[in-house]
Amino acid sequence: MRKELYLFVDGKPEKAIIRNYISSDFEALIDVQRASFPPPYPSELWWNTEQLTEHVTRFPEGALCAEINGRMIGSMTGLIVDMDDYADKHEWETISDRGYIRNHHASGDTLYVIDICVVPEYRKSGIGKWLMQSMYETVVQLGLRRLLGGGRMPGYGAHAHEISPEAYLDKVMHGEWNDPVITFLLRCGRVPIGIAHHYLEDEQSHNCAAIMEWRNPFL
Protein backbone atom coordinates (compact mmCIF):
# COMPACT_ATOMS: atom_id res chain seq x y z
CA MET A 1 0.00 0.00 0.00
CA ARG A 2 1.06 3.54 -0.70
CA LYS A 3 -1.13 6.65 -0.73
CA GLU A 4 -0.53 10.36 -0.72
CA LEU A 5 -2.84 12.81 1.03
CA TYR A 6 -2.86 16.22 2.66
CA LEU A 7 -3.04 16.91 6.38
CA PHE A 8 -3.84 20.31 7.81
CA VAL A 9 -1.32 21.36 10.43
CA ASP A 10 -1.89 24.80 11.97
CA GLY A 11 -4.19 25.56 9.06
CA LYS A 12 -1.58 24.73 6.44
CA PRO A 13 -1.82 21.69 4.13
CA GLU A 14 1.14 19.30 4.32
CA LYS A 15 1.57 16.29 2.04
CA ALA A 16 1.74 12.99 3.89
CA ILE A 17 2.39 9.44 2.75
CA ILE A 18 0.87 6.27 4.20
CA ARG A 19 2.64 3.09 3.18
CA ASN A 20 3.76 -0.30 4.42
CA TYR A 21 6.82 -0.02 6.63
CA ILE A 22 10.02 -1.92 5.87
CA SER A 23 13.22 -2.84 7.71
CA SER A 24 14.94 0.48 6.99
CA ASP A 25 12.15 2.21 8.96
CA PHE A 26 12.73 0.36 12.22
CA GLU A 27 14.75 2.99 14.06
CA ALA A 28 12.28 5.72 13.12
CA LEU A 29 9.33 3.54 14.17
CA ILE A 30 10.85 3.00 17.61
CA ASP A 31 11.37 6.76 17.92
CA VAL A 32 7.67 7.25 17.17
CA GLN A 33 6.80 4.79 19.93
CA ARG A 34 9.08 6.61 22.35
CA ALA A 35 7.43 9.96 21.59
CA SER A 36 3.90 8.54 21.57
CA PHE A 37 4.05 6.53 24.77
CA PRO A 38 6.12 8.39 27.39
CA PRO A 39 6.25 7.29 31.05
CA PRO A 40 4.33 6.00 32.95
CA TYR A 41 3.81 3.79 29.87
CA PRO A 42 6.36 0.94 30.22
CA SER A 43 9.28 1.42 27.83
CA GLU A 44 9.65 -2.35 27.45
CA LEU A 45 6.34 -2.29 25.55
CA TRP A 46 7.79 -0.14 22.77
CA TRP A 47 8.54 -2.10 19.61
CA ASN A 48 11.96 -3.68 19.25
CA THR A 49 13.70 -4.66 16.04
CA GLU A 50 12.91 -8.36 16.47
CA GLN A 51 9.19 -7.66 16.71
CA LEU A 52 9.24 -5.29 13.76
CA THR A 53 11.09 -7.89 11.69
CA GLU A 54 8.28 -10.36 12.38
CA HIS A 55 5.67 -7.75 11.35
CA VAL A 56 7.16 -7.08 7.93
CA THR A 57 7.91 -10.77 7.35
CA ARG A 58 4.67 -12.42 8.48
CA PHE A 59 2.04 -9.83 7.55
CA PRO A 60 3.46 -6.82 5.67
CA GLU A 61 -0.07 -5.74 4.68
CA GLY A 62 -0.77 -5.05 8.36
CA ALA A 63 2.36 -2.94 8.91
CA LEU A 64 1.54 0.68 8.08
CA CYS A 65 3.38 3.93 8.68
CA ALA A 66 2.85 7.63 7.97
CA GLU A 67 5.48 10.19 7.10
CA ILE A 68 5.79 13.85 6.17
CA ASN A 69 8.86 15.13 4.31
CA GLY A 70 10.66 11.89 5.12
CA ARG A 71 9.92 12.13 8.85
CA MET A 72 8.02 9.25 10.45
CA ILE A 73 5.00 10.57 12.37
CA GLY A 74 2.86 7.51 13.05
CA SER A 75 2.33 3.80 12.57
CA MET A 76 -0.28 1.07 12.87
CA THR A 77 0.19 -2.69 13.12
CA GLY A 78 -2.13 -5.68 12.95
CA LEU A 79 -2.32 -9.40 12.28
CA ILE A 80 -5.01 -11.82 11.16
CA VAL A 81 -6.51 -14.10 13.79
CA ASP A 82 -9.35 -16.55 14.27
CA MET A 83 -11.02 -15.17 17.41
CA ASP A 84 -12.37 -18.61 18.30
CA ASP A 85 -8.81 -19.38 19.36
CA TYR A 86 -8.94 -16.65 22.03
CA ALA A 87 -12.49 -16.87 23.34
CA ASP A 88 -11.45 -17.48 26.94
CA LYS A 89 -8.34 -15.33 27.04
CA HIS A 90 -8.32 -11.85 25.58
CA GLU A 91 -5.15 -10.06 26.59
CA TRP A 92 -2.80 -8.05 24.41
CA GLU A 93 0.19 -10.24 25.24
CA THR A 94 -1.62 -13.40 24.18
CA ILE A 95 -3.38 -12.18 21.06
CA SER A 96 -0.30 -10.33 19.77
CA ASP A 97 2.18 -13.06 20.77
CA ARG A 98 3.88 -10.41 22.92
CA GLY A 99 4.10 -8.20 19.84
CA TYR A 100 5.87 -10.79 17.68
CA ILE A 101 2.68 -11.91 15.80
CA ARG A 102 4.03 -15.41 15.21
CA ASN A 103 0.42 -16.48 15.75
CA HIS A 104 -0.64 -14.68 12.54
CA HIS A 105 -3.30 -16.91 10.98
CA ALA A 106 -3.70 -16.10 7.29
CA SER A 107 -6.97 -18.05 7.04
CA GLY A 108 -8.58 -16.20 9.96
CA ASP A 109 -11.44 -13.75 9.50
CA THR A 110 -10.42 -10.88 11.80
CA LEU A 111 -7.72 -8.26 11.38
CA TYR A 112 -6.65 -7.54 14.94
CA VAL A 113 -4.97 -4.18 15.60
CA ILE A 114 -2.21 -4.42 18.16
CA ASP A 115 -0.91 -0.86 17.95
CA ILE A 116 -1.60 2.59 16.58
CA CYS A 117 0.49 5.61 17.52
CA VAL A 118 1.04 9.18 16.33
CA VAL A 119 3.65 11.62 17.60
CA PRO A 120 2.02 14.33 19.77
CA GLU A 121 2.46 17.28 17.42
CA TYR A 122 0.44 15.57 14.66
CA ARG A 123 -2.40 14.12 16.75
CA LYS A 124 -4.89 16.77 15.66
CA SER A 125 -3.93 16.57 11.99
CA GLY A 126 -6.20 13.61 11.18
CA ILE A 127 -3.39 11.18 10.40
CA GLY A 128 -4.56 8.67 13.01
CA LYS A 129 -7.96 8.49 11.34
CA TRP A 130 -6.30 8.08 7.94
CA LEU A 131 -4.19 5.19 9.25
CA MET A 132 -7.35 3.54 10.60
CA GLN A 133 -9.12 4.08 7.27
CA SER A 134 -6.18 2.49 5.48
CA MET A 135 -6.44 -0.58 7.70
CA TYR A 136 -10.18 -0.78 6.96
CA GLU A 137 -9.23 -0.83 3.28
CA THR A 138 -6.92 -3.76 4.01
CA VAL A 139 -9.81 -5.60 5.67
CA VAL A 140 -11.95 -5.07 2.56
CA GLN A 141 -9.14 -5.95 0.13
CA LEU A 142 -8.44 -9.23 1.93
CA GLY A 143 -12.13 -10.10 2.29
CA LEU A 144 -11.99 -10.27 6.09
CA ARG A 145 -15.10 -10.07 8.25
CA ARG A 146 -13.96 -7.32 10.58
CA LEU A 147 -11.28 -5.30 12.30
CA LEU A 148 -10.98 -5.68 16.06
CA GLY A 149 -8.71 -4.35 18.78
CA GLY A 150 -8.43 -3.15 22.34
CA GLY A 151 -8.58 0.58 23.03
CA ARG A 152 -6.76 2.00 26.03
CA MET A 153 -8.87 4.02 28.46
CA PRO A 154 -6.37 6.52 29.87
CA GLY A 155 -9.12 8.64 31.39
CA TYR A 156 -10.33 5.75 33.52
CA GLY A 157 -7.52 6.05 36.05
CA ALA A 158 -9.01 9.22 37.53
CA HIS A 159 -12.32 7.42 38.16
CA ALA A 160 -11.24 3.85 38.95
CA HIS A 161 -11.80 4.37 42.68
CA GLU A 162 -15.49 5.10 42.14
CA ILE A 163 -16.78 3.12 39.13
CA SER A 164 -16.09 -0.01 37.10
CA PRO A 165 -14.48 0.18 33.65
CA GLU A 166 -17.82 -0.87 32.16
CA ALA A 167 -19.55 2.09 33.85
CA TYR A 168 -16.77 4.41 32.71
CA LEU A 169 -17.17 3.29 29.11
CA ASP A 170 -20.93 3.77 29.40
CA LYS A 171 -20.42 7.38 30.49
CA VAL A 172 -18.08 7.99 27.56
CA MET A 173 -20.66 6.47 25.21
CA HIS A 174 -23.36 8.75 26.61
CA GLY A 175 -21.17 11.83 26.17
CA GLU A 176 -20.83 12.55 29.89
CA TRP A 177 -17.07 12.03 29.87
CA ASN A 178 -14.42 12.20 27.17
CA ASP A 179 -11.63 9.67 26.83
CA PRO A 180 -8.88 10.63 24.34
CA VAL A 181 -8.45 7.11 22.96
CA ILE A 182 -12.00 5.76 23.08
CA THR A 183 -13.45 8.98 21.66
CA PHE A 184 -10.87 8.87 18.84
CA LEU A 185 -11.80 5.28 17.99
CA LEU A 186 -15.51 6.14 17.99
CA ARG A 187 -14.80 8.95 15.54
CA CYS A 188 -13.00 6.43 13.35
CA GLY A 189 -16.11 4.25 13.16
CA ARG A 190 -15.17 1.64 15.74
CA VAL A 191 -17.92 0.23 18.00
CA PRO A 192 -17.31 -1.08 21.55
CA ILE A 193 -18.38 -4.68 22.13
CA GLY A 194 -16.98 -5.27 25.63
CA ILE A 195 -14.28 -4.68 28.21
CA ALA A 196 -11.13 -6.76 28.64
CA HIS A 197 -9.73 -6.73 32.17
CA HIS A 198 -5.98 -7.22 32.61
CA TYR A 199 -5.57 -6.49 28.89
CA LEU A 200 -2.27 -4.63 29.06
CA GLU A 201 0.06 -3.29 31.75
CA ASP A 202 -1.18 0.29 31.70
CA GLU A 203 -1.43 2.34 34.88
CA GLN A 204 -3.63 5.05 33.34
CA SER A 205 -6.23 2.51 32.18
CA HIS A 206 -5.90 0.30 35.26
CA ASN A 207 -4.88 -2.41 32.80
CA CYS A 208 -8.33 -2.41 31.14
CA ALA A 209 -9.26 -1.89 27.50
CA ALA A 210 -12.44 -1.45 25.49
CA ILE A 211 -12.66 -4.07 22.76
CA MET A 212 -13.81 -2.19 19.67
CA GLU A 213 -14.89 -3.48 16.29
CA TRP A 214 -15.37 -2.35 12.69
CA ARG A 215 -17.30 -4.71 10.45
CA ASN A 216 -16.65 -5.06 6.74
CA PRO A 217 -19.75 -3.46 5.16
CA PHE A 218 -19.29 -5.46 1.96
CA LEU A 219 -19.83 -8.88 3.57
Secondary structure, DSSP 8 states (H G I E B T S, - for coil): -EEEEEEEETTEEEEEEEEE--GGGHHHHHHHHHHHS-TTS-GGGS--HHHHHHHHHH-GGGEEEEEETTEEEEEEEEEEE-GGGGTT---HHHHTTTTT-TT--TT-SEEEEEEEEE-GGGTTTTHHHHHHHHHHHHHHHHT-SEEEEEEE-TTGGGTTTTS-HHHHHHHHHTTSS--HHHHHHHHTT-EEEEEETT-S--GGGTT-EEEEEEE-TT-
